[in-house]
Amino acid sequence: MTPGINAAIKAGIFHKIHEYEHDPASAGYGNEAAEKMAVDPARVFKTLVVSVDGKALAVGIVPVTGMLSMKLIAKAAGGKKATMADPQEVQRRTGYVMGGVSPLGQKSRLKTLIDASAEAFETIYVSAGRRGLEIELSPADLVQLTNGQLAPLQQE
């Protein structure tokens, strides 16, 4: 059990847990997840933490097939500029290690933005809080559980 899974259980939402053998040599955690679970990679979303205007942290959730646009996430978060957050600060604030950051059950609730492409699917997959562990849930439940908002976040 992880804090992310516990958050889904506590909220009483429908979800499924998917576990696979994580290969430590794998560089792309999200693509590895899609491949090992035999799922359309457009349904597997990665959780990225950014620093907005050098002040606040925000979470961007985008498909593993895409790239997070720093311009779009900064705008959606109400800022001017975004950069990838320091990995140690990410771990301190979320309680999760890189490659296993879940948008659910974070130590400090961060502003969460979910790429609008998630709405095209009945369910999507996000990290459940550990490398090799994914949680499948509806985009609407993800929005509700994270107090997030949908926005276009991918680079063209």
Buried (B, 14 or more C-beta within 10 A) or exposed (E): EBBBBEBBEEEEBEBEBBEBEBEEEBEEBBBBBBBBBEBEBBBBBBBBBBBBEEEBBBBBBBBBBBEBBBEBBBBBBEBEEBEEBEEEEBBEBBBBEBBBBBBBBBEEEBBBBBBBBBEEBEBBBBBBBBBBBBBBBBBEBBBEBBEBEBBBBBEE
